[in-house]
Amino acid sequence: MEHFLSVVKETINPSTQPVGVNLVRDIASVEGLKIRVRGKRLTICQQIAYSRMYSWSTWTDSETSHCALGAACTGMIAAPQRVMDGTVNAGIYQETKEAAAAMQMMMPRVEPGVAGVLTYPLVRSFNGITPDLVVLYVNSAQAMRFVQAFLYHQGGEFVMKSSGDAGVCSRAVAQVFLTAAPTIEIPCVGDRRFAMAQDHEMIIGIPSAWLERTAEGLAATHKAGIRYPIPFQIPTECELPLEYITSEIDTK
């Protein structure tokens, strides 16, 4: 964990904290933890915002997870019928209920039975708790560096899927949890409106089993010369107006 954090800091240096996320099924495993924000009605994206921006730990369960989409994606509740039949999206994200239902059918969801979702800044992880996955918010150039890291050992291509809705909870959390593979996603409207995601940000989701290999990929490609921020090629003798250019007279 420390190695991953130090490599990310050196090579990527995201503007907000990497966040550890646990989908907790055994409530006893978090009893006694000093969790900063609990008992408040929050969305999953708001939990991650607290952790990445304020370095606060958070906890929600089925009674306090405020967004039905996020609660269903993370397995705290079964997806409500109004979600699965397309009612919530029809006429907004999709033209018809049928189209909305088709989108919802493709959205990753963890099986119900999760007692609650725990988030915390990875740098301040709880003793004895390993995150199920890590979420980071980055810009597009930093996202490119993560793609390069993911492909460093295996090559091929990186495939990104998106529904344009329920971004961090469905793809960066649920999909990563289910597939044990990293993902990149676009923040959704709720993340932007209620959890302060910025226009330039993209979301990276990484399962814990991938942290070391991701760090290795970042470090190796960094050493090979692929650096962030990307250095511009600055020309010599740039085209300044004539009166701005030093002359022989100026140097005497």
C-alpha positions in Angstrom: 0.0 0.0 0.0 2.8 2.4 0.9 4.7 1.6 -2.3 1.6 2.2 -4.4 1.0 5.6 -2.7 4.6 6.7 -3.0 4.7 5.8 -6.7 1.4 7.5 -7.5 2.6 10.6 -5.6 5.9 10.7 -7.6 4.5 9.8 -11.1 0.9 11.1 -11.1 0.4 13.4 -8.1 -3.4 13.6 -8.2 -5.0 16.7 -6.7 -7.1 14.7 -4.3 -6.5 11.6 -2.1 -6.7 8.0 -3.4 -9.6 6.5 -1.5 -9.9 3.0 -0.1 -13.4 1.4 -0.4 -14.7 -1.6 1.4 -18.1 -3.3 0.7 -18.6 -4.7 4.2 -20.7 -7.8 4.7 -19.6 -8.6 8.3 -20.6 -5.6 10.4 -18.4 -6.9 13.2 -15.3 -6.1 11.1 -15.9 -2.4 11.4 -17.2 -2.2 15.0 -15.0 0.0 17.1 -13.5 1.9 14.1 -13.3 5.7 14.6 -15.2 6.7 11.5 -15.5 10.5 11.0 -18.8 10.6 9.1 -21.5 8.1 9.9 -25.3 8.2 10.6 -25.7 10.8 7.8 -27.7 10.3 4.6 -25.0 10.3 1.9 -24.6 9.1 -1.7 -21.7 6.9 -2.6 -20.1 9.7 -4.5 -20.4 12.0 -1.5 -18.7 9.4 0.7 -15.8 9.3 -1.7 -15.7 13.1 -1.9 -15.4 13.4 1.8 -12.5 10.9 1.8 -10.6 12.3 -1.2 -11.1 16.0 -0.5 -11.3 16.2 3.3 -9.4 13.0 4.3 -12.4 11.8 6.3 -13.6 8.3 6.7 -17.3 7.6 6.1 -19.8 4.8 6.5 -23.3 4.3 5.1 -25.7 1.3 5.3 -29.0 0.5 3.8 -30.7 3.1 6.1 -28.4 6.0 5.4 -27.3 5.5 1.8 -29.3 8.3 0.2 -29.2 7.3 -3.5 -31.1 4.2 -4.6 -28.9 3.7 -7.6 -25.7 3.8 -5.6 -27.1 1.7 -2.8 -28.2 -1.0 -5.3 -25.0 -0.9 -7.2 -23.0 -1.5 -4.0 -25.3 -4.3 -2.8 -26.8 -2.6 0.2 -30.3 -2.9 -1.2 -31.9 -4.8 -4.1 -32.5 -2.6 -7.1 -36.0 -1.1 -6.8 -38.5 -2.0 -9.5 -38.7 1.7 -10.5 -35.1 1.5 -11.4 -35.1 -1.8 -13.2 -38.2 -1.1 -15.3 -36.7 2.2 -16.5 -39.1 4.5 -14.7 -36.4 6.6 -13.1 -34.5 7.2 -16.4 -37.3 7.3 -19.0 -37.6 10.7 -20.7 -34.4 11.9 -19.0 -31.5 9.7 -19.9 -33.4 7.5 -22.4 -36.3 8.2 -24.7 -38.5 5.3 -23.5 -38.9 3.0 -20.5 -37.8 0.1 -22.6 -34.5 1.9 -23.5 -34.0 3.0 -19.9 -34.6 -0.6 -18.7 -32.1 -1.8 -21.2 -29.5 0.6 -19.8 -30.2 -0.5 -16.2 -29.9 -4.1 -17.1 -26.3 -3.5 -18.2 -25.3 -1.6 -15.1 -22.9 -3.5 -12.8 -24.5 -4.3 -9.4 -23.1 -6.3 -6.4 -25.5 -9.0 -5.0 -27.5 -7.7 -2.1 -26.2 -8.5 1.3 -23.6 -5.8 1.8 -24.0 -4.4 5.3 -22.4 -1.0 4.5 -19.9 0.9 2.5 -16.7 2.2 4.2 -14.5 4.8 2.6 -11.3 6.4 3.8 -8.2 8.1 2.4 -5.8 5.3 1.6 -2.9 7.1 3.3 -4.9 6.8 6.6 -6.1 3.2 6.2 -7.5 1.4 9.3 -5.3 -1.2 11.0 -6.2 -4.7 9.9 -8.4 -3.6 7.0 -7.4 -4.0 3.4 -9.5 -2.1 0.9 -11.5 -4.1 -1.6 -10.6 -1.4 -4.2 -9.1 2.0 -4.6 -10.8 5.0 -6.3 -8.9 8.0 -7.6 -10.1 11.2 -9.5 -7.6 12.4 -12.1 -7.4 14.5 -15.3 -7.3 12.9 -18.7 -3.5 13.0 -19.0 -3.2 11.2 -15.6 -5.9 8.7 -16.8 -3.7 8.0 -19.8 -0.8 7.2 -17.5 -2.9 4.7 -15.6 -3.9 3.0 -18.9 -0.2 2.7 -19.7 0.4 1.2 -16.3 -2.4 -1.3 -16.6 -1.1 -2.5 -19.9 2.6 -2.5 -19.0 2.8 -6.2 -18.2 0.1 -7.6 -20.5 -0.2 -5.3 -23.5 -3.4 -5.4 -25.5 -6.0 -2.7 -25.1 -7.9 -1.1 -22.2 -11.7 -1.2 -22.6 -13.8 1.5 -20.9 -17.5 1.1 -20.4 -19.9 3.8 -19.3 -23.7 4.4 -18.9 -23.4 8.1 -18.4 -25.1 7.6 -15.0 -24.2 6.2 -11.6 -20.5 6.6 -12.6 -18.4 6.0 -9.6 -20.8 3.6 -7.8 -21.6 1.4 -10.8 -18.2 1.3 -12.6 -15.4 2.3 -10.3 -16.9 0.4 -7.3 -19.3 -2.3 -8.4 -17.6 -3.3 -11.7 -14.2 -3.3 -10.1 -15.5 -5.4 -7.2 -17.2 -7.9 -9.5 -14.5 -8.3 -12.2 -11.4 -7.8 -10.1 -10.0 -5.6 -12.9 -9.4 -1.9 -13.1 -11.7 0.6 -14.8 -11.9 4.2 -15.9 -15.2 6.1 -15.8 -16.7 9.5 -16.3 -18.3 11.2 -13.3 -22.1 11.3 -13.5 -24.4 14.3 -13.0 -25.0 13.5 -9.3 -21.2 13.3 -8.7 -20.8 16.7 -10.2 -23.8 18.4 -8.6 -23.6 16.9 -5.1 -20.0 15.6 -4.7 -18.0 18.3 -6.3 -16.5 16.3 -9.2 -15.0 18.8 -11.6 -15.3 19.1 -15.4 -11.8 17.9 -16.1 -11.9 14.8 -13.8 -12.1 11.2 -14.6 -12.4 8.3 -12.2 -10.0 5.4 -11.8 -11.1 2.2 -10.0 -8.4 -0.3 -9.1 -8.9 -3.6 -7.2 -6.4 -4.2 -4.3 -4.9 -7.1 -6.2 -3.8 -4.7 -8.9 -2.2 -2.1 -6.7 1.3 -3.4 -6.9 1.3 -4.2 -10.6 -0.1 -0.8 -11.3 2.7 0.8 -9.2 5.2 -1.2 -11.2 3.7 -0.1 -14.5 3.7 3.5 -13.4 7.3 3.4 -12.2 8.6 1.5 -15.2 7.0 3.8 -17.8 8.0 6.9 -15.8 11.6 5.6 -15.8 11.3 5.0 -19.6 10.5 8.7 -20.1 6.7 8.9 -20.1 6.3 11.6 -17.6 3.4 13.6 -16.1 3.0 16.4 -16.5 3.8 15.9 -20.2 6.7 18.2 -21.0 6.1 20.6 -24.0 8.7 20.8 -26.7 9.8 24.4 -26.4 11.3 25.8 -29.6 14.5 27.7 -29.8 14.5 31.1 -31.6 10.7 31.4 -31.3 9.0 34.0 -33.5 9.0 37.1 -31.4 8.2 40.5 -32.9 11.4 42.0 -34.3 11.6 44.8 -31.7 11.5 42.1 -28.9 14.5 40.1 -30.3 17.9 40.8 -28.8 20.4 42.2 -31.3 24.1 42.7 -31.4 23.6 46.2 -30.2 21.8 44.9 -27.0 24.8 42.7 -26.1 27.4 45.4 -26.4 
